[in-house]
Amino acid sequence: MEDIFERLTNQLLSKNESLSYEKGRTWVEMLWGDFEATYAKAGYEYKGMELTEKIVTQWIEQYGDKLHEIQTRNPKFKKLLEADDQEKKH
């Protein structure tokens, strides 16, 4: 799984130079987790990591260059993204 996250993070960073590695990795992990949780809540049968990787790859291709502009209200995501910003300031 580490290899998949690393590959997706590098793909995202190639699309968006405004993201640090840490923030890019956070975005990949959030997109991955959000897709799997939403898919499960909708009652779909788990289709494996291959489907999740395919969807996250599509999102990166479509929205990767704009992810740094997104402000989230989701407390979990907001906390993760703000933590990266705070670490840069220190």
PyMOL Python script that loads the backbone (N, CA, C, O; Angstrom):
from pymol import cmd

cmd.read_pdbstr("""\
ATOM      1  N   MET A   1       0.825  -1.184   0.000  1.00  0.00           N
ATOM      2  CA  MET A   1       0.000   0.000   0.000  1.00  0.00           C
ATOM      3  C   MET A   1       0.878   1.260   0.000  1.00  0.00           C
ATOM      4  O   MET A   1       0.538   2.274  -0.611  1.00  0.00           O
ATOM      5  N   GLU A   2       1.997   1.168   0.691  1.00  0.00           N
ATOM      6  CA  GLU A   2       2.923   2.300   0.731  1.00  0.00           C
ATOM      7  C   GLU A   2       3.367   2.687  -0.681  1.00  0.00           C
ATOM      8  O   GLU A   2       3.467   3.870  -1.007  1.00  0.00           O
ATOM      9  N   ASP A   3       3.629   1.685  -1.508  1.00  0.00           N
ATOM     10  CA  ASP A   3       4.049   1.943  -2.893  1.00  0.00           C
ATOM     11  C   ASP A   3       2.959   2.677  -3.672  1.00  0.00           C
ATOM     12  O   ASP A   3       3.247   3.580  -4.458  1.00  0.00           O
ATOM     13  N   ILE A   4       1.717   2.287  -3.449  1.00  0.00           N
ATOM     14  CA  ILE A   4       0.595   2.930  -4.142  1.00  0.00           C
ATOM     15  C   ILE A   4       0.487   4.386  -3.710  1.00  0.00           C
ATOM     16  O   ILE A   4       0.355   5.276  -4.549  1.00  0.00           O
ATOM     17  N   PHE A   5       0.541   4.631  -2.399  1.00  0.00           N
ATOM     18  CA  PHE A   5       0.442   6.005  -1.903  1.00  0.00           C
ATOM     19  C   PHE A   5       1.600   6.860  -2.405  1.00  0.00           C
ATOM     20  O   PHE A   5       1.415   8.029  -2.743  1.00  0.00           O
ATOM     21  N   GLU A   6       2.783   6.276  -2.452  1.00  0.00           N
ATOM     22  CA  GLU A   6       3.955   7.012  -2.948  1.00  0.00           C
ATOM     23  C   GLU A   6       3.764   7.374  -4.421  1.00  0.00           C
ATOM     24  O   GLU A   6       4.025   8.508  -4.822  1.00  0.00           O
ATOM     25  N   ARG A   7       3.315   6.424  -5.216  1.00  0.00           N
ATOM     26  CA  ARG A   7       3.090   6.666  -6.642  1.00  0.00           C
ATOM     27  C   ARG A   7       2.012   7.739  -6.849  1.00  0.00           C
ATOM     28  O   ARG A   7       2.182   8.641  -7.669  1.00  0.00           O
ATOM     29  N   LEU A   8       0.904   7.637  -6.103  1.00  0.00           N
ATOM     30  CA  LEU A   8      -0.170   8.618  -6.239  1.00  0.00           C
ATOM     31  C   LEU A   8       0.274  10.005  -5.770  1.00  0.00           C
ATOM     32  O   LEU A   8      -0.094  11.015  -6.370  1.00  0.00           O
ATOM     33  N   THR A   9       1.059  10.048  -4.703  1.00  0.00           N
ATOM     34  CA  THR A   9       1.573  11.338  -4.221  1.00  0.00           C
ATOM     35  C   THR A   9       2.455  11.986  -5.271  1.00  0.00           C
ATOM     36  O   THR A   9       2.327  13.182  -5.535  1.00  0.00           O
ATOM     37  N   ASN A  10       3.341  11.219  -5.868  1.00  0.00           N
ATOM     38  CA  ASN A  10       4.212  11.764  -6.916  1.00  0.00           C
ATOM     39  C   ASN A  10       3.409  12.219  -8.128  1.00  0.00           C
ATOM     40  O   ASN A  10       3.733  13.228  -8.755  1.00  0.00           O
ATOM     41  N   GLN A  11       2.364  11.470  -8.453  1.00  0.00           N
ATOM     42  CA  GLN A  11       1.491  11.869  -9.560  1.00  0.00           C
ATOM     43  C   GLN A  11       0.814  13.202  -9.248  1.00  0.00           C
ATOM     44  O   GLN A  11       0.740  14.083 -10.104  1.00  0.00           O
ATOM     45  N   LEU A  12       0.323  13.341  -8.021  1.00  0.00           N
ATOM     46  CA  LEU A  12      -0.324  14.593  -7.614  1.00  0.00           C
ATOM     47  C   LEU A  12       0.673  15.743  -7.644  1.00  0.00           C
ATOM     48  O   LEU A  12       0.350  16.824  -8.136  1.00  0.00           O
ATOM     49  N   LEU A  13       1.859  15.533  -7.135  1.00  0.00           N
ATOM     50  CA  LEU A  13       2.857  16.607  -7.115  1.00  0.00           C
ATOM     51  C   LEU A  13       3.283  17.028  -8.512  1.00  0.00           C
ATOM     52  O   LEU A  13       3.661  18.181  -8.724  1.00  0.00           O
ATOM     53  N   SER A  14       3.226  16.104  -9.469  1.00  0.00           N
ATOM     54  CA  SER A  14       3.551  16.480 -10.846  1.00  0.00           C
ATOM     55  C   SER A  14       2.450  17.348 -11.454  1.00  0.00           C
ATOM     56  O   SER A  14       2.697  18.088 -12.407  1.00  0.00           O
ATOM     57  N   LYS A  15       1.250  17.260 -10.912  1.00  0.00           N
ATOM     58  CA  LYS A  15       0.118  18.077 -11.375  1.00  0.00           C
ATOM     59  C   LYS A  15       0.026  19.406 -10.637  1.00  0.00           C
ATOM     60  O   LYS A  15      -0.514  20.379 -11.163  1.00  0.00           O
ATOM     61  N   ASN A  16       0.556  19.445  -9.413  1.00  0.00           N
ATOM     62  CA  ASN A  16       0.360  20.619  -8.571  1.00  0.00           C
ATOM     63  C   ASN A  16       1.641  20.954  -7.821  1.00  0.00           C
ATOM     64  O   ASN A  16       1.974  20.323  -6.818  1.00  0.00           O
ATOM     65  N   GLU A  17       2.346  21.948  -8.319  1.00  0.00           N
ATOM     66  CA  GLU A  17       3.605  22.359  -7.699  1.00  0.00           C
ATOM     67  C   GLU A  17       3.399  23.207  -6.449  1.00  0.00           C
ATOM     68  O   GLU A  17       4.364  23.531  -5.757  1.00  0.00           O
ATOM     69  N   SER A  18       2.146  23.572  -6.151  1.00  0.00           N
ATOM     70  CA  SER A  18       1.852  24.374  -4.964  1.00  0.00           C
ATOM     71  C   SER A  18       1.808  23.542  -3.693  1.00  0.00           C
ATOM     72  O   SER A  18       1.808  24.094  -2.593  1.00  0.00           O
ATOM     73  N   LEU A  19       1.770  22.220  -3.830  1.00  0.00           N
ATOM     74  CA  LEU A  19       1.673  21.340  -2.667  1.00  0.00           C
ATOM     75  C   LEU A  19       3.046  20.846  -2.242  1.00  0.00           C
ATOM     76  O   LEU A  19       3.885  20.510  -3.078  1.00  0.00           O
ATOM     77  N   SER A  20       3.266  20.805  -0.941  1.00  0.00           N
ATOM     78  CA  SER A  20       4.465  20.163  -0.415  1.00  0.00           C
ATOM     79  C   SER A  20       4.258  18.649  -0.509  1.00  0.00           C
ATOM     80  O   SER A  20       3.143  18.178  -0.733  1.00  0.00           O
ATOM     81  N   TYR A  21       5.328  17.911  -0.338  1.00  0.00           N
ATOM     82  CA  TYR A  21       5.194  16.453  -0.347  1.00  0.00           C
ATOM     83  C   TYR A  21       4.213  16.013   0.745  1.00  0.00           C
ATOM     84  O   TYR A  21       3.341  15.178   0.503  1.00  0.00           O
ATOM     85  N   GLU A  22       4.360  16.580   1.944  1.00  0.00           N
ATOM     86  CA  GLU A  22       3.517  16.185   3.068  1.00  0.00           C
ATOM     87  C   GLU A  22       2.044  16.464   2.794  1.00  0.00           C
ATOM     88  O   GLU A  22       1.184  15.632   3.081  1.00  0.00           O
ATOM     89  N   LYS A  23       1.759  17.632   2.241  1.00  0.00           N
ATOM     90  CA  LYS A  23       0.366  17.966   1.959  1.00  0.00           C
ATOM     91  C   LYS A  23      -0.169  17.117   0.810  1.00  0.00           C
ATOM     92  O   LYS A  23      -1.334  16.720   0.828  1.00  0.00           O
ATOM     93  N   GLY A  24       0.656  16.838  -0.178  1.00  0.00           N
ATOM     94  CA  GLY A  24       0.246  15.959  -1.263  1.00  0.00           C
ATOM     95  C   GLY A  24      -0.081  14.566  -0.744  1.00  0.00           C
ATOM     96  O   GLY A  24      -1.085  13.970  -1.133  1.00  0.00           O
ATOM     97  N   ARG A  25       0.762  14.058   0.126  1.00  0.00           N
ATOM     98  CA  ARG A  25       0.529  12.737   0.722  1.00  0.00           C
ATOM     99  C   ARG A  25      -0.750  12.750   1.551  1.00  0.00           C
ATOM    100  O   ARG A  25      -1.528  11.797   1.511  1.00  0.00           O
ATOM    101  N   THR A  26      -0.968  13.823   2.297  1.00  0.00           N
ATOM    102  CA  THR A  26      -2.200  13.941   3.086  1.00  0.00           C
ATOM    103  C   THR A  26      -3.410  13.917   2.178  1.00  0.00           C
ATOM    104  O   THR A  26      -4.392  13.235   2.472  1.00  0.00           O
ATOM    105  N   TRP A  27      -3.354  14.659   1.067  1.00  0.00           N
ATOM    106  CA  TRP A  27      -4.474  14.665   0.122  1.00  0.00           C
ATOM    107  C   TRP A  27      -4.732  13.269  -0.428  1.00  0.00           C
ATOM    108  O   TRP A  27      -5.884  12.845  -0.513  1.00  0.00           O
ATOM    109  N   VAL A  28      -3.691  12.555  -0.799  1.00  0.00           N
ATOM    110  CA  VAL A  28      -3.855  11.207  -1.342  1.00  0.00           C
ATOM    111  C   VAL A  28      -4.526  10.303  -0.307  1.00  0.00           C
ATOM    112  O   VAL A  28      -5.468   9.578  -0.629  1.00  0.00           O
ATOM    113  N   GLU A  29      -4.048  10.348   0.918  1.00  0.00           N
ATOM    114  CA  GLU A  29      -4.622   9.509   1.968  1.00  0.00           C
ATOM    115  C   GLU A  29      -6.073   9.892   2.256  1.00  0.00           C
ATOM    116  O   GLU A  29      -6.907   9.020   2.498  1.00  0.00           O
ATOM    117  N   MET A  30      -6.374  11.179   2.230  1.00  0.00           N
ATOM    118  CA  MET A  30      -7.753  11.623   2.468  1.00  0.00           C
ATOM    119  C   MET A  30      -8.673  11.190   1.334  1.00  0.00           C
ATOM    120  O   MET A  30      -9.770  10.691   1.585  1.00  0.00           O
ATOM    121  N   LEU A  31      -8.243  11.374   0.099  1.00  0.00           N
ATOM    122  CA  LEU A  31      -9.060  10.961  -1.043  1.00  0.00           C
ATOM    123  C   LEU A  31      -9.313   9.460  -1.012  1.00  0.00           C
ATOM    124  O   LEU A  31     -10.428   9.004  -1.265  1.00  0.00           O
ATOM    125  N   TRP A  32      -8.281   8.705  -0.703  1.00  0.00           N
ATOM    126  CA  TRP A  32      -8.379   7.250  -0.635  1.00  0.00           C
ATOM    127  C   TRP A  32      -9.402   6.844   0.440  1.00  0.00           C
ATOM    128  O   TRP A  32     -10.333   6.083   0.174  1.00  0.00           O
ATOM    129  N   GLY A  33      -9.209   7.359   1.632  1.00  0.00           N
ATOM    130  CA  GLY A  33     -10.096   7.008   2.742  1.00  0.00           C
ATOM    131  C   GLY A  33     -11.519   7.468   2.518  1.00  0.00           C
ATOM    132  O   GLY A  33     -12.468   6.758   2.850  1.00  0.00           O
ATOM    133  N   ASP A  34     -11.669   8.648   1.958  1.00  0.00           N
ATOM    134  CA  ASP A  34     -13.003   9.188   1.708  1.00  0.00           C
ATOM    135  C   ASP A  34     -13.744   8.341   0.685  1.00  0.00           C
ATOM    136  O   ASP A  34     -14.931   8.062   0.859  1.00  0.00           O
ATOM    137  N   PHE A  35     -13.063   7.929  -0.377  1.00  0.00           N
ATOM    138  CA  PHE A  35     -13.718   7.095  -1.374  1.00  0.00           C
ATOM    139  C   PHE A  35     -14.141   5.763  -0.767  1.00  0.00           C
ATOM    140  O   PHE A  35     -15.280   5.333  -0.951  1.00  0.00           O
ATOM    141  N   GLU A  36     -13.235   5.107  -0.046  1.00  0.00           N
ATOM    142  CA  GLU A  36     -13.578   3.811   0.519  1.00  0.00           C
ATOM    143  C   GLU A  36     -14.711   3.912   1.536  1.00  0.00           C
ATOM    144  O   GLU A  36     -15.591   3.051   1.568  1.00  0.00           O
ATOM    145  N   ALA A  37     -14.699   4.949   2.362  1.00  0.00           N
ATOM    146  CA  ALA A  37     -15.767   5.109   3.354  1.00  0.00           C
ATOM    147  C   ALA A  37     -17.107   5.408   2.692  1.00  0.00           C
ATOM    148  O   ALA A  37     -18.132   4.842   3.072  1.00  0.00           O
ATOM    149  N   THR A  38     -17.100   6.286   1.716  1.00  0.00           N
ATOM    150  CA  THR A  38     -18.336   6.641   1.013  1.00  0.00           C
ATOM    151  C   THR A  38     -18.893   5.446   0.256  1.00  0.00           C
ATOM    152  O   THR A  38     -20.102   5.214   0.255  1.00  0.00           O
ATOM    153  N   TYR A  39     -18.026   4.702  -0.379  1.00  0.00           N
ATOM    154  CA  TYR A  39     -18.424   3.518  -1.133  1.00  0.00           C
ATOM    155  C   TYR A  39     -19.070   2.485  -0.209  1.00  0.00           C
ATOM    156  O   TYR A  39     -20.089   1.881  -0.544  1.00  0.00           O
ATOM    157  N   ALA A  40     -18.457   2.295   0.960  1.00  0.00           N
ATOM    158  CA  ALA A  40     -18.982   1.330   1.932  1.00  0.00           C
ATOM    159  C   ALA A  40     -20.316   1.802   2.510  1.00  0.00           C
ATOM    160  O   ALA A  40     -21.245   1.007   2.652  1.00  0.00           O
ATOM    161  N   LYS A  41     -20.414   3.083   2.843  1.00  0.00           N
ATOM    162  CA  LYS A  41     -21.656   3.623   3.403  1.00  0.00           C
ATOM    163  C   LYS A  41     -22.811   3.515   2.414  1.00  0.00           C
ATOM    164  O   LYS A  41     -23.969   3.375   2.807  1.00  0.00           O
ATOM    165  N   ALA A  42     -22.486   3.581   1.144  1.00  0.00           N
ATOM    166  CA  ALA A  42     -23.518   3.471   0.110  1.00  0.00           C
ATOM    167  C   ALA A  42     -23.979   2.023  -0.062  1.00  0.00           C
ATOM    168  O   ALA A  42     -24.928   1.752  -0.798  1.00  0.00           O
ATOM    169  N   GLY A  43     -23.306   1.101   0.615  1.00  0.00           N
ATOM    170  CA  GLY A  43     -23.721  -0.292   0.580  1.00  0.00           C
ATOM    171  C   GLY A  43     -23.126  -1.122  -0.535  1.00  0.00           C
ATOM    172  O   GLY A  43     -23.561  -2.248  -0.773  1.00  0.00           O
ATOM    173  N   TYR A  44     -22.128  -0.575  -1.226  1.00  0.00           N
ATOM    174  CA  TYR A  44     -21.498  -1.325  -2.305  1.00  0.00           C
ATOM    175  C   TYR A  44     -20.530  -2.366  -1.754  1.00  0.00           C
ATOM    176  O   TYR A  44     -19.912  -2.169  -0.708  1.00  0.00           O
ATOM    177  N   GLU A  45     -20.411  -3.462  -2.470  1.00  0.00           N
ATOM    178  CA  GLU A  45     -19.459  -4.496  -2.116  1.00  0.00           C
ATOM    179  C   GLU A  45     -18.050  -3.985  -2.394  1.00  0.00           C
ATOM    180  O   GLU A  45     -17.806  -3.328  -3.406  1.00  0.00           O
ATOM    181  N   TYR A  46     -17.130  -4.292  -1.494  1.00  0.00           N
ATOM    182  CA  TYR A  46     -15.750  -3.855  -1.648  1.00  0.00           C
ATOM    183  C   TYR A  46     -15.150  -4.474  -2.906  1.00  0.00           C
ATOM    184  O   TYR A  46     -15.196  -5.690  -3.090  1.00  0.00           O
ATOM    185  N   LYS A  47     -14.595  -3.642  -3.760  1.00  0.00           N
ATOM    186  CA  LYS A  47     -14.023  -4.096  -5.035  1.00  0.00           C
ATOM    187  C   LYS A  47     -12.502  -4.140  -5.020  1.00  0.00           C
ATOM    188  O   LYS A  47     -11.882  -4.451  -6.037  1.00  0.00           O
ATOM    189  N   GLY A  48     -11.904  -3.836  -3.893  1.00  0.00           N
ATOM    190  CA  GLY A  48     -10.462  -3.939  -3.777  1.00  0.00           C
ATOM    191  C   GLY A  48      -9.728  -2.627  -3.988  1.00  0.00           C
ATOM    192  O   GLY A  48     -10.299  -1.618  -4.401  1.00  0.00           O
ATOM    193  N   MET A  49      -8.446  -2.684  -3.687  1.00  0.00           N
ATOM    194  CA  MET A  49      -7.592  -1.499  -3.789  1.00  0.00           C
ATOM    195  C   MET A  49      -7.453  -1.024  -5.223  1.00  0.00           C
ATOM    196  O   MET A  49      -7.212   0.160  -5.461  1.00  0.00           O
ATOM    197  N   GLU A  50      -7.601  -1.921  -6.174  1.00  0.00           N
ATOM    198  CA  GLU A  50      -7.441  -1.539  -7.582  1.00  0.00           C
ATOM    199  C   GLU A  50      -8.480  -0.489  -7.978  1.00  0.00           C
ATOM    200  O   GLU A  50      -8.155   0.482  -8.661  1.00  0.00           O
ATOM    201  N   LEU A  51      -9.727  -0.684  -7.550  1.00  0.00           N
ATOM    202  CA  LEU A  51     -10.774   0.287  -7.870  1.00  0.00           C
ATOM    203  C   LEU A  51     -10.493   1.617  -7.188  1.00  0.00           C
ATOM    204  O   LEU A  51     -10.617   2.677  -7.801  1.00  0.00           O
ATOM    205  N   THR A  52     -10.114   1.555  -5.914  1.00  0.00           N
ATOM    206  CA  THR A  52      -9.826   2.792  -5.184  1.00  0.00           C
ATOM    207  C   THR A  52      -8.672   3.541  -5.842  1.00  0.00           C
ATOM    208  O   THR A  52      -8.739   4.760  -6.000  1.00  0.00           O
ATOM    209  N   GLU A  53      -7.632   2.837  -6.221  1.00  0.00           N
ATOM    210  CA  GLU A  53      -6.496   3.484  -6.891  1.00  0.00           C
ATOM    211  C   GLU A  53      -6.946   4.116  -8.206  1.00  0.00           C
ATOM    212  O   GLU A  53      -6.529   5.227  -8.535  1.00  0.00           O
ATOM    213  N   LYS A  54      -7.783   3.424  -8.951  1.00  0.00           N
ATOM    214  CA  LYS A  54      -8.276   3.952 -10.221  1.00  0.00           C
ATOM    215  C   LYS A  54      -9.052   5.251 -10.009  1.00  0.00           C
ATOM    216  O   LYS A  54      -8.858   6.220 -10.744  1.00  0.00           O
ATOM    217  N   ILE A  55      -9.930   5.272  -9.006  1.00  0.00           N
ATOM    218  CA  ILE A  55     -10.736   6.466  -8.731  1.00  0.00           C
ATOM    219  C   ILE A  55      -9.856   7.621  -8.258  1.00  0.00           C
ATOM    220  O   ILE A  55     -10.002   8.744  -8.740  1.00  0.00           O
ATOM    221  N   VAL A  56      -8.950   7.361  -7.324  1.00  0.00           N
ATOM    222  CA  VAL A  56      -8.065   8.420  -6.826  1.00  0.00           C
ATOM    223  C   VAL A  56      -7.199   8.957  -7.968  1.00  0.00           C
ATOM    224  O   VAL A  56      -6.961  10.162  -8.047  1.00  0.00           O
ATOM    225  N   THR A  57      -6.736   8.089  -8.835  1.00  0.00           N
ATOM    226  CA  THR A  57      -5.954   8.520 -10.006  1.00  0.00           C
ATOM    227  C   THR A  57      -6.794   9.446 -10.881  1.00  0.00           C
ATOM    228  O   THR A  57      -6.304  10.479 -11.337  1.00  0.00           O
ATOM    229  N   GLN A  58      -8.037   9.089 -11.115  1.00  0.00           N
ATOM    230  CA  GLN A  58      -8.922   9.939 -11.918  1.00  0.00           C
ATOM    231  C   GLN A  58      -9.111  11.295 -11.261  1.00  0.00           C
ATOM    232  O   GLN A  58      -9.073  12.322 -11.938  1.00  0.00           O
ATOM    233  N   TRP A  59      -9.315  11.312  -9.949  1.00  0.00           N
ATOM    234  CA  TRP A  59      -9.491  12.584  -9.238  1.00  0.00           C
ATOM    235  C   TRP A  59      -8.234  13.445  -9.331  1.00  0.00           C
ATOM    236  O   TRP A  59      -8.315  14.659  -9.518  1.00  0.00           O
ATOM    237  N   ILE A  60      -7.075  12.806  -9.199  1.00  0.00           N
ATOM    238  CA  ILE A  60      -5.818  13.546  -9.320  1.00  0.00           C
ATOM    239  C   ILE A  60      -5.704  14.156 -10.716  1.00  0.00           C
ATOM    240  O   ILE A  60      -5.338  15.322 -10.858  1.00  0.00           O
ATOM    241  N   GLU A  61      -6.012  13.380 -11.727  1.00  0.00           N
ATOM    242  CA  GLU A  61      -5.943  13.885 -13.100  1.00  0.00           C
ATOM    243  C   GLU A  61      -6.923  15.041 -13.321  1.00  0.00           C
ATOM    244  O   GLU A  61      -6.590  16.015 -13.996  1.00  0.00           O
ATOM    245  N   GLN A  62      -8.114  14.938 -12.762  1.00  0.00           N
ATOM    246  CA  GLN A  62      -9.134  15.969 -12.975  1.00  0.00           C
ATOM    247  C   GLN A  62      -8.957  17.200 -12.093  1.00  0.00           C
ATOM    248  O   GLN A  62      -9.133  18.327 -12.555  1.00  0.00           O
ATOM    249  N   TYR A  63      -8.612  16.988 -10.836  1.00  0.00           N
ATOM    250  CA  TYR A  63      -8.633  18.080  -9.865  1.00  0.00           C
ATOM    251  C   TYR A  63      -7.293  18.363  -9.188  1.00  0.00           C
ATOM    252  O   TYR A  63      -7.189  19.301  -8.397  1.00  0.00           O
ATOM    253  N   GLY A  64      -6.280  17.573  -9.485  1.00  0.00           N
ATOM    254  CA  GLY A  64      -5.007  17.686  -8.786  1.00  0.00           C
ATOM    255  C   GLY A  64      -4.382  19.063  -8.823  1.00  0.00           C
ATOM    256  O   GLY A  64      -3.774  19.499  -7.845  1.00  0.00           O
ATOM    257  N   ASP A  65      -4.525  19.748  -9.939  1.00  0.00           N
ATOM    258  CA  ASP A  65      -3.910  21.070 -10.060  1.00  0.00           C
ATOM    259  C   ASP A  65      -4.625  22.136  -9.248  1.00  0.00           C
ATOM    260  O   ASP A  65      -4.127  23.255  -9.124  1.00  0.00           O
ATOM    261  N   LYS A  66      -5.805  21.800  -8.685  1.00  0.00           N
ATOM    262  CA  LYS A  66      -6.578  22.781  -7.922  1.00  0.00           C
ATOM    263  C   LYS A  66      -6.713  22.428  -6.442  1.00  0.00           C
ATOM    264  O   LYS A  66      -7.301  23.200  -5.685  1.00  0.00           O
ATOM    265  N   LEU A  67      -6.189  21.292  -6.015  1.00  0.00           N
ATOM    266  CA  LEU A  67      -6.406  20.849  -4.642  1.00  0.00           C
ATOM    267  C   LEU A  67      -5.896  21.847  -3.602  1.00  0.00           C
ATOM    268  O   LEU A  67      -6.479  21.961  -2.524  1.00  0.00           O
ATOM    269  N   HIS A  68      -4.832  22.560  -3.906  1.00  0.00           N
ATOM    270  CA  HIS A  68      -4.296  23.521  -2.941  1.00  0.00           C
ATOM    271  C   HIS A  68      -5.268  24.675  -2.682  1.00  0.00           C
ATOM    272  O   HIS A  68      -5.117  25.397  -1.696  1.00  0.00           O
ATOM    273  N   GLU A  69      -6.264  24.855  -3.558  1.00  0.00           N
ATOM    274  CA  GLU A  69      -7.234  25.939  -3.403  1.00  0.00           C
ATOM    275  C   GLU A  69      -8.433  25.548  -2.539  1.00  0.00           C
ATOM    276  O   GLU A  69      -9.223  26.404  -2.143  1.00  0.00           O
ATOM    277  N   ILE A  70      -8.564  24.271  -2.255  1.00  0.00           N
ATOM    278  CA  ILE A  70      -9.749  23.786  -1.558  1.00  0.00           C
ATOM    279  C   ILE A  70      -9.640  24.055  -0.067  1.00  0.00           C
ATOM    280  O   ILE A  70      -8.625  23.758   0.563  1.00  0.00           O
ATOM    281  N   GLN A  71     -10.685  24.610   0.471  1.00  0.00           N
ATOM    282  CA  GLN A  71     -10.821  24.793   1.909  1.00  0.00           C
ATOM    283  C   GLN A  71     -11.908  23.839   2.373  1.00  0.00           C
ATOM    284  O   GLN A  71     -13.026  23.873   1.858  1.00  0.00           O
ATOM    285  N   THR A  72     -11.598  23.004   3.321  1.00  0.00           N
ATOM    286  CA  THR A  72     -12.564  22.006   3.759  1.00  0.00           C
ATOM    287  C   THR A  72     -13.200  22.384   5.084  1.00  0.00           C
ATOM    288  O   THR A  72     -12.574  23.008   5.941  1.00  0.00           O
ATOM    289  N   ARG A  73     -14.447  21.997   5.232  1.00  0.00           N
ATOM    290  CA  ARG A  73     -15.128  22.184   6.512  1.00  0.00           C
ATOM    291  C   ARG A  73     -15.090  20.916   7.340  1.00  0.00           C
ATOM    292  O   ARG A  73     -15.397  20.934   8.532  1.00  0.00           O
ATOM    293  N   ASN A  74     -14.716  19.819   6.709  1.00  0.00           N
ATOM    294  CA  ASN A  74     -14.620  18.556   7.427  1.00  0.00           C
ATOM    295  C   ASN A  74     -13.522  18.684   8.479  1.00  0.00           C
ATOM    296  O   ASN A  74     -12.360  18.888   8.130  1.00  0.00           O
ATOM    297  N   PRO A  75     -13.869  18.569   9.758  1.00  0.00           N
ATOM    298  CA  PRO A  75     -12.889  18.812  10.827  1.00  0.00           C
ATOM    299  C   PRO A  75     -11.655  17.919  10.737  1.00  0.00           C
ATOM    300  O   PRO A  75     -10.543  18.368  11.013  1.00  0.00           O
ATOM    301  N   LYS A  76     -11.847  16.664  10.355  1.00  0.00           N
ATOM    302  CA  LYS A  76     -10.712  15.743  10.263  1.00  0.00           C
ATOM    303  C   LYS A  76      -9.745  16.198   9.178  1.00  0.00           C
ATOM    304  O   LYS A  76      -8.538  16.253   9.413  1.00  0.00           O
ATOM    305  N   PHE A  77     -10.247  16.519   8.017  1.00  0.00           N
ATOM    306  CA  PHE A  77      -9.403  16.947   6.913  1.00  0.00           C
ATOM    307  C   PHE A  77      -8.791  18.308   7.194  1.00  0.00           C
ATOM    308  O   PHE A  77      -7.613  18.537   6.922  1.00  0.00           O
ATOM    309  N   LYS A  78      -9.583  19.195   7.729  1.00  0.00           N
ATOM    310  CA  LYS A  78      -9.102  20.546   8.021  1.00  0.00           C
ATOM    311  C   LYS A  78      -7.921  20.491   8.991  1.00  0.00           C
ATOM    312  O   LYS A  78      -6.924  21.192   8.814  1.00  0.00           O
ATOM    313  N   LYS A  79      -8.048  19.655  10.007  1.00  0.00           N
ATOM    314  CA  LYS A  79      -6.982  19.518  11.001  1.00  0.00           C
ATOM    315  C   LYS A  79      -5.693  18.999  10.354  1.00  0.00           C
ATOM    316  O   LYS A  79      -4.607  19.498  10.650  1.00  0.00           O
ATOM    317  N   LEU A  80      -5.811  18.012   9.485  1.00  0.00           N
ATOM    318  CA  LEU A  80      -4.635  17.457   8.820  1.00  0.00           C
ATOM    319  C   LEU A  80      -3.955  18.483   7.924  1.00  0.00           C
ATOM    320  O   LEU A  80      -2.730  18.602   7.929  1.00  0.00           O
ATOM    321  N   LEU A  81      -4.747  19.220   7.158  1.00  0.00           N
ATOM    322  CA  LEU A  81      -4.174  20.204   6.236  1.00  0.00           C
ATOM    323  C   LEU A  81      -3.574  21.387   6.979  1.00  0.00           C
ATOM    324  O   LEU A  81      -2.532  21.908   6.582  1.00  0.00           O
ATOM    325  N   GLU A  82      -4.222  21.808   8.045  1.00  0.00           N
ATOM    326  CA  GLU A  82      -3.685  22.918   8.831  1.00  0.00           C
ATOM    327  C   GLU A  82      -2.427  22.504   9.576  1.00  0.00           C
ATOM    328  O   GLU A  82      -1.529  23.325   9.766  1.00  0.00           O
ATOM    329  N   ALA A  83      -2.342  21.253  10.003  1.00  0.00           N
ATOM    330  CA  ALA A  83      -1.145  20.770  10.695  1.00  0.00           C
ATOM    331  C   ALA A  83       0.070  20.894   9.794  1.00  0.00           C
ATOM    332  O   ALA A  83       1.146  21.277  10.253  1.00  0.00           O
ATOM    333  N   ASP A  84      -0.090  20.574   8.518  1.00  0.00           N
ATOM    334  CA  ASP A  84       1.016  20.698   7.569  1.00  0.00           C
ATOM    335  C   ASP A  84       1.428  22.154   7.431  1.00  0.00           C
ATOM    336  O   ASP A  84       2.623  22.446   7.376  1.00  0.00           O
ATOM    337  N   ASP A  85       0.478  23.071   7.373  1.00  0.00           N
ATOM    338  CA  ASP A  85       0.787  24.495   7.267  1.00  0.00           C
ATOM    339  C   ASP A  85       1.526  24.977   8.499  1.00  0.00           C
ATOM    340  O   ASP A  85       2.464  25.767   8.386  1.00  0.00           O
ATOM    341  N   GLN A  86       1.117  24.513   9.689  1.00  0.00           N
ATOM    342  CA  GLN A  86       1.763  24.921  10.934  1.00  0.00           C
ATOM    343  C   GLN A  86       3.205  24.418  10.993  1.00  0.00           C
ATOM    344  O   GLN A  86       4.097  25.121  11.468  1.00  0.00           O
ATOM    345  N   GLU A  87       3.424  23.193  10.505  1.00  0.00           N
ATOM    346  CA  GLU A  87       4.785  22.637  10.524  1.00  0.00           C
ATOM    347  C   GLU A  87       5.710  23.446   9.624  1.00  0.00           C
ATOM    348  O   GLU A  87       6.895  23.581   9.929  1.00  0.00           O
ATOM    349  N   LYS A  88       5.201  23.982   8.534  1.00  0.00           N
ATOM    350  CA  LYS A  88       6.030  24.788   7.625  1.00  0.00           C
ATOM    351  C   LYS A  88       6.474  26.087   8.286  1.00  0.00           C
ATOM    352  O   LYS A  88       7.551  26.600   7.984  1.00  0.00           O
ATOM    353  N   LYS A  89       5.646  26.624   9.189  1.00  0.00           N
ATOM    354  CA  LYS A  89       5.934  27.915   9.821  1.00  0.00           C
ATOM    355  C   LYS A  89       7.006  27.799  10.888  1.00  0.00           C
ATOM    356  O   LYS A  89       7.622  28.800  11.257  1.00  0.00           O
ATOM    357  N   HIS A  90       7.241  26.590  11.393  1.00  0.00           N
ATOM    358  CA  HIS A  90       8.202  26.412  12.491  1.00  0.00           C
ATOM    359  C   HIS A  90       9.540  26.003  12.002  1.00  0.00           C
ATOM    360  O   HIS A  90      10.457  25.812  12.800  1.00  0.00           O
TER     361      HIS A  90
END
""", "prot")
cmd.dss("prot")
cmd.show_as("cartoon", "prot")
cmd.util.cbc("prot")
cmd.orient("prot")
